[in-house]
Amino acid sequence: MNNSTRSAANGNDNKKFKGDRPPCSPSRVLHLRKIPSDVTEAEIISLGLPFGKVTNLLMLKGKSQAFLEMASEEAAVTMVNYYTPVTPHLRSQPVFIQYSNHRELKTDNLPNQARAQAALQAVSAVQSGSLALPGAPANEGTVLPGQSPVLRIIIENLFYPVTLEVLHQIFSKFGTVLKIITFTKNNQFQALLQYADPLNAHYAKMALDGQNIYNACCTLRIDFSKLTSLNVKYNNDKSRDFTRLDLPTGDGQPSLEPPMAFGAPGIISSPYAGAAGFAPAIGFPQATGLSVPAGLGPGALGPLTITSSAVTGRMAIPGAGGIPGNSVLLVTNLNPDLITPHGLFILFGVYGDVHRVKIMFNKKENALVQMADANQAQLAMNHLSGQRLYGKVLRATLSKHQAVQLPREGQEDQGLTKDFSNSPLHRFKKPGSKNFQNIFPPSATLHLSNIPPSVTVDDLKNLFTEAGCSVKAFKFFQKDRKMALIQLGSVEEAIQALIELHNHDLGENHHLRVSFSKSTI
């Protein structure tokens, strides 16, 4: 952007910032404007990290501003020079950065600094660990400016197929993975993987380059790509854009292979706990009692035993018999006294449009849930398998049934099979709906919307308390009182509250909309 277009983009703000006083001389304190109201301390810090150590932070959320203090003036200058031609974005909103009049930030006696200090300590612990760039001064051990957030991954010694899900599982440990493309080139299996932030790519490369995914095979060779962004057209087993769940599969039916964990001392010996205590993004079923296929001989694979289907290039979960690319899920270990078809419809409906639900007549802790397509089934399985619901840990896998049959006339069913295909409560009916961008793992904080003006904080708190929840915190959105965040005692409470209170009638023709939030209060 040249200067004239940038001033236009800043709207009127540039007048009061540029007109009234000369541009500030360089300072290691930077002033950030137009930051989104729901941004976290860590996200602000991440803007400065590629350029050096961040030593302090002051958030002024009410004014949509923040101050960021760098360890040296040189780092601040590099940062301003880097972000002047390319405006940085947080939560897809442009953020404007300039030098501050302050020479340093004194925040010792200010309230509300605890979270900023905690975020800074977490970052410096990572930086002062073994994660310094070779050849960089020890105190500035971070990413080089302009380094790409895209990694190029080559997998050598590919003894077992490595799926896109397996890569997502491993690399998510180091930050938010936005996109992955896999392909074969020069007879080598390769992938391009884009992180939200170059710093994540830097740490992932340092930690994973040269590691084996499975015992003694599938070795990762990792470099930075020359590309700075990936363009993904289709969501299927070869490419995926995790920010756009509305993309077509490109080949009619995606063949999403169920991912697999092996008891081998490679990277995947046990499923990771994902970031910040979330369940991992991909639920790896534990492979137990797998047999060595005939012909390989005992001990040929060391501690890694694997089903014969994997050797032919098709991973299968033993005993599950699910169909890859299926849109029907088998949900097991439910609480038979409390679960209803409607409850499963609402919960699984957070991750896709549920068409039919069948609770098994003779075994009510099991159910089939039919989603609109295989991507949505995979998403619901990834996010919900392993979560607690009504005191039991729910399990979801792909079913061997390809559709849920409705009961025939006169067949005894007790209302356990329901067709929801024409329900007005589907969240993803409209192509490109905002809901596609707001899919998050179950969390103790819920996002509430469609709140009528007459409903108060106490009304909403009481509603959740009466549903058996303990309310830890609540806040209305500053800009839009129709929306709020409510934090409950546990993730399990939040899941149950979402089932009970989504679409609850608040009067004035307003029905409450409830979803999981990635923010905390």
GULUM-737860 format. One line per field, with one value per residue (C-alpha): residue number from 1; y, x, z. Coordinates in nm, 3 decimals, m for minus. Each point is the difference from the previous one (the first is absolute). Layout:
! GULUM-737860
seq: (NUM|...)
c2: (Y|...)
c1: (X|...)
c3: (Z|...)
This chain:
! GULUM-737860
seq: (1|2|3|4|5|6|7|8|9|10|11|12|13|14|15|16|17|18|19|20|21|22|23|24|25|26|27|28|29|30|31|32|33|34|35|36|37|38|39|40|41|42|43|44|45|46|47|48|49|50|51|52|53|54|55|56|57|58|59|60|61|62|63|64|65|66|67|68|69|70|71|72|73|74|75|76|77|78|79|80|81|82|83|84|85|86|87|88|89|90|91|92|93|94|95|96|97|98|99|100|101|102|103|104|105|106|107|108|109|110|111|112|113|114|115|116|117|118|119|120|121|122|123|124|125|126|127|128|129|130|131|132|133|134|135|136|137|138|139|140|141|142|143|144|145|146|147|148|149|150|151|152|153|154|155|156|157|158|159|160|161|162|163|164|165|166|167|168|169|170|171|172|173|174|175|176|177|178|179|180|181|182|183|184|185|186|187|188|189|190|191|192|193|194|195|196|197|198|199|200|201|202|203|204|205|206|207|208|209|210|211|212|213|214|215|216|217|218|219|220|221|222|223|224|225|226|227|228|229|230|231|232|233|234|235|236|237|238|239|240|241|242|243|244|245|246|247|248|249|250|251|252|253|254|255|256|257|258|259|260|261|262|263|264|265|266|267|268|269|270|271|272|273|274|275|276|277|278|279|280|281|282|283|284|285|286|287|288|289|290|291|292|293|294|295|296|297|298|299|300|301|302|303|304|305|306|307|308|309|310|311|312|313|314|315|316|317|318|319|320|321|322|323|324|325|326|327|328|329|330|331|332|333|334|335|336|337|338|339|340|341|342|343|344|345|346|347|348|349|350|351|352|353|354|355|356|357|358|359|360|361|362|363|364|365|366|367|368|369|370|371|372|373|374|375|376|377|378|379|380|381|382|383|384|385|386|387|388|389|390|391|392|393|394|395|396|397|398|399|400|401|402|403|404|405|406|407|408|409|410|411|412|413|414|415|416|417|418|419|420|421|422|423|424|425|426|427|428|429|430|431|432|433|434|435|436|437|438|439|440|441|442|443|444|445|446|447|448|449|450|451|452|453|454|455|456|457|458|459|460|461|462|463|464|465|466|467|468|469|470|471|472|473|474|475|476|477|478|479|480|481|482|483|484|485|486|487|488|489|490|491|492|493|494|495|496|497|498|499|500|501|502|503|504|505|506|507|508|509|510|511|512|513|514|515|516|517|518|519|520|521)
c2: (0.000|0.346|0.281|0.151|m0.329|m0.079|0.333|m0.075|m0.342|0.159|0.212|0.318|m0.137|0.098|0.370|0.003|m0.228|0.159|0.357|0.119|m0.102|m0.092|m0.376|m0.128|m0.074|m0.369|m0.154|m0.359|0.051|m0.042|0.127|m0.233|0.125|m0.160|m0.330|m0.226|m0.009|m0.378|m0.022|m0.175|0.117|m0.284|0.115|0.355|m0.138|m0.222|0.313|0.099|m0.343|m0.043|0.314|m0.062|m0.034|0.164|0.145|0.153|0.044|0.228|m0.069|0.279|m0.211|0.275|0.219|m0.289|0.091|m0.163|0.086|m0.253|0.045|m0.169|m0.085|0.238|0.302|m0.182|m0.281|0.259|0.178|m0.330|m0.078|0.339|m0.018|m0.348|0.082|0.337|m0.145|m0.308|0.082|m0.280|m0.157|m0.140|m0.198|0.110|0.370|0.241|0.133|0.321|0.034|0.308|0.113|0.116|0.323|m0.223|m0.117|m0.290|m0.152|0.024|m0.238|m0.135|0.158|m0.034|m0.236|m0.269|m0.049|m0.358|m0.152|0.203|m0.102|m0.366|0.011|0.166|m0.255|m0.289|0.144|0.073|m0.352|m0.140|0.243|m0.055|m0.376|m0.175|0.188|0.256|0.044|m0.132|0.294|0.257|0.181|m0.201|0.268|0.057|m0.368|0.031|m0.007|0.199|0.279|m0.097|m0.372|m0.200|m0.161|m0.282|m0.315|m0.246|m0.353|m0.302|m0.344|m0.243|m0.376|0.000|m0.348|0.074|0.249|0.339|0.173|0.369|m0.059|m0.148|0.309|0.230|m0.191|0.029|0.360|0.140|m0.049|0.308|0.239|0.051|m0.182|0.190|m0.206|m0.321|m0.124|m0.348|m0.128|m0.241|0.148|m0.181|m0.316|0.167|0.071|0.372|0.255|0.377|0.115|0.358|0.127|0.310|0.145|m0.040|m0.055|m0.323|m0.120|0.082|m0.202|m0.293|m0.022|0.005|m0.264|m0.238|0.012|m0.344|m0.170|m0.327|m0.003|m0.374|m0.222|0.003|0.127|0.294|0.254|0.369|0.236|0.358|0.330|0.342|0.038|0.294|0.036|0.223|m0.119|m0.311|0.007|m0.301|m0.061|m0.328|m0.158|m0.372|m0.252|0.177|0.364|0.179|0.361|m0.016|0.358|m0.078|m0.298|0.102|m0.097|m0.275|m0.339|0.024|m0.368|m0.060|m0.211|0.070|m0.311|0.115|m0.282|m0.050|0.093|m0.251|m0.007|m0.269|m0.112|0.082|0.231|0.232|0.341|m0.162|m0.237|0.156|0.262|0.351|0.211|0.299|0.362|0.141|m0.318|m0.043|m0.350|m0.062|0.127|m0.350|m0.281|m0.290|m0.328|m0.208|m0.293|m0.302|m0.360|0.052|m0.307|m0.018|m0.081|m0.340|0.000|0.274|m0.238|0.071|0.283|0.140|0.321|0.017|0.126|0.131|m0.239|0.100|m0.136|m0.142|0.268|0.262|m0.188|0.017|0.374|0.012|0.075|m0.168|0.026|m0.357|m0.109|0.323|m0.101|0.358|0.115|0.274|0.303|m0.101|0.264|m0.229|m0.014|m0.274|0.167|m0.228|0.015|0.240|0.036|m0.194|0.172|0.356|m0.007|0.082|0.024|0.375|0.036|m0.174|0.210|0.325|m0.107|m0.150|0.291|0.228|m0.167|m0.061|m0.049|m0.316|m0.173|m0.301|m0.147|m0.353|m0.117|m0.382|m0.161|m0.289|0.181|0.359|0.104|m0.022|0.227|0.074|0.364|0.079|0.327|0.195|m0.113|m0.181|0.318|0.094|m0.356|0.010|0.341|m0.110|m0.317|0.195|0.251|m0.214|m0.341|m0.015|0.278|m0.063|0.013|m0.082|m0.161|m0.229|0.039|0.006|m0.188|0.069|m0.199|m0.039|m0.248|m0.291|0.115|0.259|0.135|m0.006|m0.188|0.137|m0.256|m0.164|0.062|m0.167|m0.092|0.044|0.288|0.208|0.317|m0.102|0.075|0.357|0.171|0.355|0.066|0.282|0.150|0.382|m0.037|m0.103|0.233|m0.066|0.008|0.330|m0.031|0.229|0.048|0.171|m0.316|m0.177|0.233|m0.043|m0.371|m0.061|m0.297|m0.040|0.250|0.121|0.343|0.027|0.269|0.115|0.199|0.123|0.144|0.245|0.347|m0.062|m0.304|0.084|m0.158|m0.149|m0.149|m0.184|m0.107|m0.137|m0.186|m0.185|m0.053|m0.156|m0.234|m0.127|0.200|0.204|0.338|0.120|0.315|0.190|0.295|0.167|0.100|0.374|0.074|m0.231|m0.073|m0.276|m0.215|m0.114|m0.246|m0.221|m0.211|m0.312|m0.233|m0.260|m0.104|m0.275|0.260|0.214|m0.295|m0.082|0.368|0.030|m0.306|0.133|0.370|0.038|0.134|0.079|0.249|0.330|0.177|0.285|m0.259|m0.056|m0.351|m0.021|m0.126|m0.179|m0.110|m0.077|0.297|0.012|0.306|0.003|0.275)
c1: (0.000|0.133|m0.049|m0.309|m0.190|0.111|m0.133|m0.329|m0.008|0.055|m0.308|m0.008|0.230|0.307|m0.087|0.022|0.302|0.194|m0.127|0.023|0.353|0.306|0.052|0.164|0.369|0.085|m0.073|0.007|m0.364|m0.251|m0.357|m0.255|m0.342|m0.322|0.057|m0.311|m0.183|0.029|0.375|0.222|0.325|0.184|m0.124|0.132|0.334|0.024|0.021|0.326|0.158|0.150|0.210|0.142|m0.089|m0.324|0.055|m0.338|m0.355|m0.289|m0.347|m0.261|m0.290|m0.258|0.192|0.094|0.365|0.309|0.362|0.274|0.350|0.292|0.333|0.188|m0.073|0.163|m0.261|m0.281|0.140|0.025|m0.358|m0.139|0.196|m0.135|m0.365|m0.009|m0.031|m0.197|m0.273|m0.024|m0.342|m0.140|m0.325|m0.007|m0.014|0.282|0.206|0.206|0.340|0.212|0.263|m0.133|0.090|0.085|0.359|m0.095|m0.316|m0.048|m0.283|0.101|m0.284|m0.272|m0.294|m0.078|0.366|0.011|m0.109|0.251|0.281|m0.105|m0.003|0.344|0.143|m0.133|0.164|0.335|0.009|m0.032|0.261|0.255|m0.030|0.194|m0.196|0.257|0.088|0.349|0.227|m0.231|0.101|m0.136|m0.238|m0.154|m0.055|m0.308|m0.122|0.166|m0.225|m0.179|0.032|m0.287|m0.275|m0.006|0.209|0.096|0.002|0.154|m0.063|0.284|m0.010|m0.377|m0.073|m0.360|m0.239|0.005|m0.338|m0.078|m0.164|0.320|0.197|m0.266|0.016|0.378|0.045|m0.298|0.211|0.200|m0.282|m0.308|0.029|m0.201|0.054|0.168|0.062|0.148|0.144|0.256|0.296|0.314|m0.147|0.004|m0.303|0.004|m0.220|m0.031|m0.134|m0.094|m0.007|m0.179|0.337|0.362|0.111|m0.204|0.162|0.344|m0.059|m0.159|0.297|0.249|m0.186|m0.105|0.264|0.164|m0.254|m0.176|m0.379|m0.013|0.270|0.308|m0.184|m0.190|0.275|m0.092|0.226|m0.118|0.092|m0.158|m0.195|0.053|m0.379|m0.145|m0.358|m0.172|m0.299|m0.223|m0.292|m0.135|m0.045|0.072|0.265|0.269|m0.057|m0.185|m0.066|m0.093|m0.131|m0.255|m0.221|m0.226|0.247|m0.107|0.172|0.079|m0.046|m0.358|0.081|0.303|0.173|0.091|0.195|m0.056|0.332|0.188|0.231|0.262|0.171|0.339|0.271|m0.035|m0.167|m0.341|0.026|m0.284|m0.253|0.108|m0.206|m0.061|0.076|m0.110|m0.161|m0.243|m0.055|0.227|m0.135|0.007|m0.123|0.241|m0.160|0.247|0.108|m0.019|0.059|0.104|0.142|0.310|m0.114|0.110|0.320|0.177|0.115|0.008|0.226|0.035|m0.162|0.150|m0.264|m0.221|m0.277|m0.247|m0.300|0.049|m0.227|0.261|0.265|m0.219|m0.029|m0.339|0.004|m0.281|m0.102|m0.016|m0.346|m0.167|m0.060|m0.095|m0.020|0.254|m0.183|m0.321|m0.237|m0.152|0.162|m0.030|m0.018|0.058|0.023|m0.296|m0.201|m0.320|m0.212|0.069|0.082|m0.270|0.005|m0.060|0.300|0.231|m0.146|0.083|0.350|0.118|m0.172|0.279|0.234|m0.233|m0.363|m0.145|m0.254|m0.101|0.065|m0.075|0.048|0.029|m0.322|0.174|0.318|m0.086|0.358|0.071|m0.132|0.045|0.029|m0.029|0.169|m0.049|0.339|0.321|0.197|m0.255|0.001|0.380|m0.014|m0.262|0.199|0.325|m0.154|m0.245|0.164|0.149|m0.219|m0.206|m0.378|m0.238|0.286|0.127|0.283|m0.162|0.169|m0.067|0.130|m0.108|m0.286|m0.022|m0.355|m0.021|m0.342|m0.235|m0.320|m0.331|m0.224|m0.265|m0.372|m0.110|0.355|0.065|0.250|m0.097|0.099|0.369|0.046|m0.052|0.032|0.137|0.070|m0.256|0.078|0.021|0.292|0.271|0.299|0.167|m0.287|0.111|0.320|0.270|m0.191|0.198|m0.051|0.263|0.266|m0.117|0.048|0.201|0.070|m0.231|0.106|m0.128|m0.076|m0.311|m0.082|m0.363|m0.180|m0.346|m0.061|m0.295|0.064|m0.225|0.198|0.248|0.323|m0.191|m0.268|0.266|0.201|m0.320|m0.090|0.334|m0.010|m0.346|0.141|0.240|0.310|0.236|0.058|0.361|m0.007|m0.224|0.039|m0.201|0.188|0.078|m0.097|m0.300|m0.220|m0.176|0.307|0.175|0.254|m0.080|0.262|m0.121|0.160|0.126|m0.005|m0.251|m0.238|0.034|m0.079|m0.312|m0.105|0.039|m0.224|m0.265|0.000|0.081|m0.321|m0.149|m0.288|0.102|m0.325|m0.054|0.033|0.370|0.144|0.341|0.286|0.282|0.340|0.346|0.237|0.376|0.020|0.014|m0.139)
c3: (0.000|m0.074|0.251|m0.154|m0.006|0.350|0.130|m0.170|0.161|0.341|m0.051|0.208|0.265|m0.194|0.043|0.376|0.002|m0.284|m0.017|0.357|0.072|m0.198|m0.039|0.318|0.006|0.039|0.339|0.120|0.107|m0.284|m0.011|m0.165|m0.112|m0.123|0.182|0.001|0.333|0.043|m0.067|0.258|0.158|m0.175|m0.340|0.057|0.125|m0.311|m0.221|0.170|0.051|m0.347|0.057|0.347|0.366|0.115|0.351|0.088|m0.117|0.093|m0.140|m0.017|m0.123|0.049|m0.244|m0.235|0.060|0.146|0.080|m0.067|0.141|m0.180|0.166|m0.233|m0.214|m0.291|0.023|0.008|m0.308|m0.190|0.097|m0.111|m0.327|m0.065|0.077|m0.183|m0.352|0.117|0.250|0.259|0.069|0.324|m0.020|m0.368|0.094|m0.098|0.294|m0.019|0.170|0.071|0.251|0.334|0.184|0.296|0.028|0.229|0.149|0.376|0.083|0.343|0.196|m0.263|0.055|m0.261|m0.092|0.128|m0.330|m0.201|0.237|m0.015|m0.382|m0.006|0.245|m0.207|m0.311|0.165|0.147|m0.351|m0.133|0.272|m0.039|m0.272|m0.263|m0.112|m0.365|m0.070|m0.075|0.158|0.319|0.293|0.124|m0.343|m0.079|m0.216|m0.354|m0.274|m0.131|m0.316|0.071|m0.148|0.211|m0.262|0.049|m0.273|0.139|m0.173|0.150|m0.061|0.053|m0.040|0.128|0.099|m0.159|0.175|m0.021|0.007|0.343|0.140|m0.110|0.148|0.329|0.029|m0.117|0.199|0.313|m0.107|m0.090|m0.213|m0.333|m0.265|m0.316|m0.121|m0.355|m0.059|m0.329|m0.145|m0.186|m0.124|0.153|0.343|0.217|0.082|0.172|0.030|0.336|0.090|0.360|0.124|0.106|m0.126|0.361|0.017|m0.323|0.144|0.319|m0.186|m0.240|0.288|0.197|m0.278|m0.275|m0.015|0.229|m0.092|0.002|0.060|0.144|m0.224|m0.308|m0.154|0.073|m0.017|m0.198|0.049|m0.168|m0.028|m0.324|m0.236|m0.002|0.270|m0.038|m0.139|m0.231|0.076|m0.238|0.140|0.341|m0.038|0.100|m0.210|0.100|0.276|0.097|0.371|m0.011|m0.275|0.064|m0.289|m0.277|m0.244|0.009|m0.371|m0.070|0.104|0.307|0.220|0.121|0.348|0.153|0.370|0.161|0.205|0.302|0.042|0.317|m0.143|0.129|m0.297|0.041|0.012|0.289|0.192|m0.107|0.088|0.227|m0.224|0.079|0.334|0.121|m0.288|m0.120|m0.297|m0.328|m0.143|0.221|m0.046|0.099|0.199|m0.212|0.225|m0.079|m0.360|m0.164|m0.217|m0.354|m0.128|m0.199|0.197|0.268|0.372|0.106|m0.349|0.114|0.347|0.241|m0.281|m0.099|m0.262|m0.186|m0.347|m0.143|0.089|m0.193|m0.309|0.059|0.173|0.371|0.189|0.362|0.129|0.100|m0.108|m0.360|m0.087|m0.360|m0.085|m0.137|0.174|0.139|0.269|0.346|0.258|0.343|0.300|0.381|0.033|0.320|m0.094|0.267|m0.117|m0.370|m0.260|m0.380|0.036|0.236|m0.247|m0.284|0.184|0.111|m0.331|m0.177|0.128|m0.252|m0.294|m0.103|0.158|m0.225|0.210|0.346|0.116|0.359|m0.002|0.125|0.179|0.102|0.086|0.078|m0.375|m0.275|m0.370|m0.111|m0.371|m0.102|m0.325|m0.137|0.085|0.085|0.265|0.138|0.027|0.169|0.255|0.071|0.049|0.240|0.200|0.039|0.351|0.146|0.314|m0.026|0.287|0.197|m0.276|m0.254|m0.344|m0.287|m0.370|m0.299|m0.361|m0.032|m0.241|m0.083|m0.279|0.101|0.298|m0.090|0.131|0.175|m0.219|0.063|0.321|0.102|0.376|0.041|0.311|m0.188|m0.003|m0.374|m0.117|m0.338|0.032|m0.368|m0.017|0.341|0.012|0.248|m0.250|0.037|m0.338|m0.252|m0.157|m0.209|0.138|0.328|0.280|0.204|m0.213|0.145|0.359|0.058|0.317|0.227|0.300|0.268|0.336|m0.152|m0.215|m0.257|0.028|m0.269|m0.103|0.349|0.010|0.155|0.304|0.121|0.279|0.124|0.292|m0.226|m0.197|0.306|0.160|m0.319|0.010|0.377|m0.028|m0.266|0.270|m0.099|0.217|m0.166|0.049|m0.215|m0.241|m0.233|m0.273|m0.317|0.019|m0.359|m0.023|0.301|m0.195|0.070|0.317|0.140|0.299|0.176|0.181|0.252|m0.249|m0.366|0.087|0.152|m0.312|m0.230|0.203|0.013|m0.378|m0.051|0.238|m0.078|m0.371|m0.159|0.345|m0.035|0.165|m0.093|m0.249|m0.277|0.084|0.032|0.171|m0.219|0.185|m0.131|0.142|0.021|m0.047|0.228|0.376|0.220)
